[in-house]
Amino acid sequence: MGSWKETGKQRQSSVSFIQNLLLAHWRSLLLLFVGVYLPLQVFELLAVKLWQYEAGFPWDLPILLAVHSTAQPQLDIVAVVLTKLGSFWTALPILSAIAVILWQQKRWRSLVYLVTTAIGSTVINRTAKELMHRVRPHLWESGAPEFDFAFPSGHAMTSMTLVVILLILTWATSWRWLVLVSGSLFIMLIAWTRLYLGVHFPSDILAGWMVAIAWTIGVSIIIKPNLTQATALGNQTQAETSLLPEESQ
């Protein structure tokens, strides 16, 4: 009887510990689930399906053809110009300028986060392209042809990575709403140019978004850019704040 009671207390203690842990860290767990796990699951489903069936997805061609049905000479020029904004070589000077600002402000966590995320996103994209070997669509002559592999879209990954980095770095300020709105429009605009130019399937775009979201948010959970820390003098805090507030233990 005594042993049974002791076992029951241990179980109750374990359940209580898990409950307290979940309550104390529910924000981080929710972010991990929504921002990392779910996007990775979507990317995995796309990659596995594409690996098994090289023909792709039944919704790829209809969407591409629907976008192409709006083609006009003026839009051709606009798409060719705008699509360059989503390239790595356009994002590089922007990220470099932000890195210099963070370095001058001695925001080392944020700087490490930016560099790690930007480099990692590029490496992941190139590696995934080489592994998947998906050929780009050739339904019409593109105004800005591409000759490497398609899956996942590098422009989609670059634009999403850039916007999420900016959103995380400005999370504690009022600028986050401007970044969120304008960044969302920017991401959709770049995606439209890739489809309009016929250099990507919609599934390439979706895969690029998903892996970029999972990577940028996953790294932020580990590095914790903008982490708030108390200083020794006057119990003041540094200028940086965390994407997630410090949670009670």
ZINOR-V655212 format. One record per backbone hydrogen bond with DSSP energy under -1.0 kcal/mol. NH is the residue of the N-H (numbers start at 0). CO is the residue of the C=O. If there is no record, write none. Layout:
nh=NH co=CO
nh=NH co=CO
This chain:
nh=4 co=0
nh=5 co=1
nh=6 co=2
nh=7 co=3
nh=8 co=4
nh=9 co=5
nh=10 co=6
nh=11 co=7
nh=12 co=8
nh=13 co=9
nh=14 co=10
nh=15 co=11
nh=16 co=12
nh=17 co=13
nh=18 co=14
nh=19 co=15
nh=20 co=16
nh=21 co=17
nh=22 co=18
nh=23 co=19
nh=24 co=20
nh=28 co=24
nh=29 co=25
nh=30 co=26
nh=31 co=27
nh=32 co=28
nh=33 co=29
nh=34 co=30
nh=35 co=31
nh=36 co=31
nh=37 co=32
nh=39 co=35
nh=40 co=36
nh=41 co=37
nh=42 co=38
nh=43 co=39
nh=44 co=40
nh=45 co=41
nh=46 co=42
nh=47 co=43
nh=48 co=44
nh=49 co=45
nh=50 co=46
nh=51 co=47
nh=52 co=48
nh=55 co=52
nh=59 co=56
nh=62 co=58
nh=63 co=59
nh=64 co=60
nh=65 co=61
nh=66 co=62
nh=67 co=63
nh=68 co=64
nh=69 co=66
nh=70 co=67
nh=75 co=71
nh=76 co=72
nh=77 co=73
nh=78 co=74
nh=79 co=75
nh=80 co=76
nh=81 co=77
nh=82 co=78
nh=84 co=81
nh=85 co=82
nh=86 co=83
nh=90 co=86
nh=91 co=87
nh=94 co=90
nh=95 co=91
nh=96 co=92
nh=97 co=93
nh=98 co=94
nh=99 co=95
nh=100 co=96
nh=101 co=97
nh=102 co=98
nh=103 co=99
nh=104 co=100
nh=106 co=101
nh=107 co=105
nh=110 co=106
nh=111 co=107
nh=112 co=108
nh=113 co=109
nh=114 co=110
nh=115 co=111
nh=116 co=112
nh=117 co=113
nh=118 co=114
nh=119 co=115
nh=120 co=116
nh=121 co=117
nh=122 co=118
nh=123 co=119
nh=124 co=120
nh=125 co=121
nh=126 co=122
nh=127 co=123
nh=128 co=124
nh=129 co=125
nh=130 co=126
nh=131 co=127
nh=132 co=128
nh=149 co=133
nh=152 co=203
nh=156 co=152
nh=157 co=153
nh=158 co=154
nh=159 co=155
nh=160 co=156
nh=161 co=157
nh=162 co=158
nh=163 co=159
nh=164 co=160
nh=165 co=161
nh=166 co=162
nh=167 co=163
nh=168 co=164
nh=169 co=165
nh=170 co=167
nh=172 co=169
nh=175 co=172
nh=176 co=173
nh=178 co=174
nh=179 co=175
nh=180 co=176
nh=181 co=177
nh=182 co=178
nh=183 co=179
nh=184 co=180
nh=185 co=181
nh=186 co=182
nh=187 co=183
nh=188 co=184
nh=189 co=185
nh=190 co=186
nh=191 co=187
nh=192 co=188
nh=193 co=189
nh=194 co=190
nh=195 co=191
nh=196 co=192
nh=198 co=193
nh=204 co=200
nh=205 co=201
nh=206 co=202
nh=207 co=203
nh=208 co=204
nh=209 co=205
nh=210 co=206
nh=211 co=207
nh=212 co=208
nh=213 co=209
nh=214 co=210
nh=215 co=211
nh=216 co=212
nh=217 co=213
nh=218 co=214
nh=219 co=215
nh=220 co=216
nh=221 co=217
nh=222 co=218
nh=223 co=219
nh=230 co=235
nh=235 co=232
nh=237 co=228
